[in-house]
């Protein structure tokens, strides 16, 4: 029993998750889309669980979807104070972010896992280091497509169109549009220009993901943009012990999200996958459920640095 409690300590617990990240992503995707039989029936689950938001980007219209997508749900009610549901959605997003930040992107997002699987296809890979300026696009999308348009363009009952889901998000057509159109002839008959446009977006990011690591997460995803704002203040944190760090640069070269962990432990782009921990030759990088307790010497705690 003592060994069990030792394993459940934060450091060992998260280490176990990091070592099995692919499995965790697969399980999270399955739990998020547990109604697998609906893919064959061509129907969408509409039970009570659909009132609950899942943490990652997962389309409400997916036949197997267990819960609601937080971005889609937020867009539907953001334009009216009449909907108490809007406060719930905002609160649950803040809760997820305050607890673990973008760790959700690294472990619990189905579309993030989809991109990871595509990137495993053996071919030449390209760095996105010189394309860092594109990362600001997701914040513009978050503010304009998810929030501002929903506030400014409201129908008579106080609702608004889910502009991001409708015109940008490739997850919707991957999980909803394609599976439903394959099974249901009536849906196939209604497919038009919007379906074609969304299919082009999906194909573009599918191809890009083979050669570039998580282009959608880096440049487009508003959910990742929202969670990233909590990387600096979330309960779960990364730390670098300066007394152990030899500044070899291995963490930076290993990070596919273009983060230099030795300088920016709370970087907005970090999805907390743990690859830098595996790469560090001196064990200088650690994690904890606090701002500074992960460092062996708190006075030299790298988490006290600010992001540049």
N, C-alpha and C positions, 0 to 999 in steps of 0.2 A: 504493500500500500504506500509506503514511503516513496518508492520509485515513481509511482503514479503521480503523487503530489509534486515531486521534483519535475516531472515532465510537464506538468500543468503550469509551472512557473512561466512567466511571460517570455523569457528569453528562449527557453526550450520549446515552448508552445509555438511561437512564431517561426522558429527555426524549422520545426517540423512542417509547418505550412509552406515555408519557402522551398524546402527540399522536394515538396510534392505539388508545386504550383500548378502544373498542367492538370493533375488529377483534381485539385481543388477547383480549377476553372471549369472542368468538365462536369463535376458534381453541381456546381453553382448554376451552370447552364441548364442542366437537367431539372433541378429543383425549381428554377425559374420558369421552365416549360414542361411541367410534370404531366400535363394532359396530352401525352403523345398520341393517343388513339384518335384525337380530333384531326390530326393531319390526314388520316385516311377517310374520315367522315366529311371533311370540308366545313366544319363548324367551329365556332369560337366559344370558348368557355366564358360564361357570363355569371358565374356563381358569386357568392359573397366575398370570396378572397380577392376578386377583382377590384374591391374597394381599397385594397392595401397596395402601396407602392413597393416595388422591388428596388434594390439599391442600384443596379446597373441599367444600361440602355437595352431595353427589351420591349418590343412592340406589343401594344395592347391587342392588335388585330392578329397576332400570331395564334394559330389554332391551339397550340399547346400552352399558351401563356398562363401562368399561375396568377399573376397580379398585374397591376397597371404600371406603365412606364412613367417615372416621375416627371420627365420632360413633357410628355404628351398630356398628362393630367394637369400639370401646372398651366400649360397653354390654354387648356379648355376653360379654366375658371379665373385666370389672372386678371381679366378685365372687370370683374365685379366683386364688390365686398359682400354681396348677398350669399356667396358660396362659402360656407364654413370650411368646406373641403380644401380650399386654397390655403388656409392657415395650417391645416394638417400636412399638406404636401410640403410647404415651405419648412415647417417644423421638422419633418422627417428627413429632409435633405440636409438641414443644418445639423441634425443629430448624427447622421452618417458621417458628414464632413468633420464635425468636432471630435468624433471618436477616432477615425483612422485616416482622414484626408483622402488622397488619391490611391490608397491601398485598394479601394474598391475597383478602380480601373485595372489594377494589376492582377486581381484575384477573382473578382465576382461579376465582371461585365461580360455577357455573352458575345458582344461584337468585338470586344478586345481579344477574347479567346479566338474568335474567327480569324482575326488579323494575325495573331500569333501562329496559328496553324498554317496559314498561307505563307508566312515568312520562313517556315521550316522547309519549304520546297527547295531542293538543291539548285541553286543558280547564283550568279554573281550578285552580291549585295552592295548597296550604295549608301553612303553616309548622308544624313540630312543636316549636318553641322552648319553648312552654308545657307540653309533654308530656315534658320531659326526665326527670321522675321515673320514667317507665315504662322507662327504659334499664336500671334495676337489676333488672328482672324477668328479663332473660336470664341474669344471674349466679345468681339463685335457681334457675332452670331448670337451669343447668349443674351446680350443686351437688346439687340434689334429684333431678331427673328423670334426669340422665345418670350421676351418681356415687353418691349416697347410696342410692337405691332399688336400684341394682344390687349394692351391697355388702350391704345388709340382707336383700334377698329373693333368695336363691340356691337353685337346684335341686340335686338330688343329685350331679350331675356338676360342679358349681361354676359353671355358667352362669347367666345371668339374662335376663329379657325386656328388649328394647330399648324402654324405656318412652317415651322421647322420640320415637323413630321411629314407634312403634306408635300413640301417642295424640295427638301434637302436630305433628310435622313435615309440612308441606304438600308438601315436595319428593318424598316417597315416593309420594304418590298422583298427583302431576303426572307424574313420570317412570316410575313402576312400575304403580300401580293402574289408572289410566285407559288407558294403551297396551295393557296385557295384557288387560284386560277387553274392549276393543274387538275384539281379534283372537281371543281364546280363549273360546268359548261356555261351557266348563266353569267358567272363572273367573267369568264373568258370573252363573252360576247360584248361586254361593256368596256373592255380595255381600250384606252385611247392614248392621247399624246402625253398625259401626265404619267401613265404607267411606263411609256417609252423613255421619258425623261429620267424618271427614278431608276429605271433599269440601266441607263447609261451611267448614272452616278455610281450605282453598285458595281458595275463592271469596271469602271475607272479605279475605284478604290480596291477592288479585288486584285487587279493587275498591279497597282502600285504597292500593295501590301506584300507581294512576292519579292519585290526588289528593295523596298523601303520599310523600315520598321514602324508599324502603327501610324500611317499617315493621317488616318481619320482622327485618331486620338490626339495627335500632335497639333493638327491644324483646324479641325472642324467641330469636334464634339463639345456642345455647350454643357453637358453634364460633367465632363472632365474639367472644363473651365471652372465650373462652380466648385467642385471638390478641391481643385488646386488652391483655391483661395484659403482653404483651411490647413494646408500643409504646414504653415508656420505656427499654427496654434492648436493643432489637433493633439489629442491625448497620446496617440502613438507617434513616436519620433525616432529619427535616426540621429546618431552621434558619432563623432570622430574624436578619438583620444589623440591629442597632439603629441603626447609623449611617446606614442607608438607609431604614428604616421611618419613614413619616410618620404612622402611626396613623390612616389614613383610614377604616378599617373595611371596606374592600372585600373583604378575605379572609373576614371573618366573614359578610358579606351574601351572598357567593358560595357559601359552604360549605353544602351540603344536609344535612350531618351535624351541623349546629349547633355547629361548633367555631370558636373565635376563634384562628386560627393565630398572630396577633401576640402572644398571651399563652401559649398552650399548644401548643408544637410536638410534644409527645409525648402529646397527649390520647388517652384510651382510645377515643373514638368515631371518631377519624380513620381513614378507610379508604385514605388516601394516594392519592387519585385525581388530585391535581395541579391541581385547578381554582383553588385559591388562588394557585398560582404564575402561572397565566395571568392572573388578575385583578390581581395586584400591579402598580401603575403604576411602581414604582421598582426592581423586581427584587430586593427585599430577601429574598425567600423562596428557599431553595435546598435541595438534598438532597445527601447524601453517604453513603458506607459507613463512617461513623465518627460518634462523638458530637459532635465540634466542628469537623471540618475543612471543613464546608460554609460556614462564615462567613468573610467577608473580614477581619473583625476579631475574633479569638477572645475578646478581653476583653469584648466586648459581645454574645457569642453568646447568642441567645435560648433555645437548647436547654438552657442551664444553669438555666432557670427550672423550677419545679415546677408540676404541674397543680393547679388549684384545684378 
